[in-house]
């Protein structure tokens, strides 16, 4: 098993709901409001908006000063990342199933076993965000590429009712990439540097 966050999303290529795809940006608004409630709760700064309410500072402090990753924070972050990934999968047209606020078989997030923090270096959280700068830059390029593919995919589904397989691979790859980066730099669940590949 990998020592990174693993993301599995069921990608729907055929029999797409064209009406849902056409109105997707409007249909996702209630879920966006729901997720933004976690952001407002966590302080509503630019960083918390970027992380959608994931708990970073308490984990950093617990790891550095106690060498412990609190299980309740791990569960919260895992659940919130899974929710965000379900919404992302819906926005990126990976499937037509409206994102559930509960766990779903269509989106599976697997965290590495941190053994309560015993497997993690206590002082790496202080520099991981800086070490991840190359990951952010590559991720920016992947995101721009993903947006171009998403626009192409949107039109393709509207006209044919099918999603090209390469579009699913690219959009899923971008989602997996960012989840690995979050796991390393912000969720602090691994000390293994993420791969640059999609």
Buried (B, 14 or more C-beta within 10 A) or exposed (E): EEBBBBBBBBBBBEEBBEEBBEEBEEBBEEBEEEBBEBBEEBEEEEEBBEBBBBBBEEBBEBBEEEBBBBEEBBEBBBBBBBBBBBBBBBBBBBBBBBBBEEEBEBBBBBBBEBEBBEBBBBEBBEEBBEEBEEBEEBBEEBEEBBEEBBEBBBEBBEEEEBBBEEBBEBBBBBBBBBBBBBBBBBBBBBBEBBEEEB
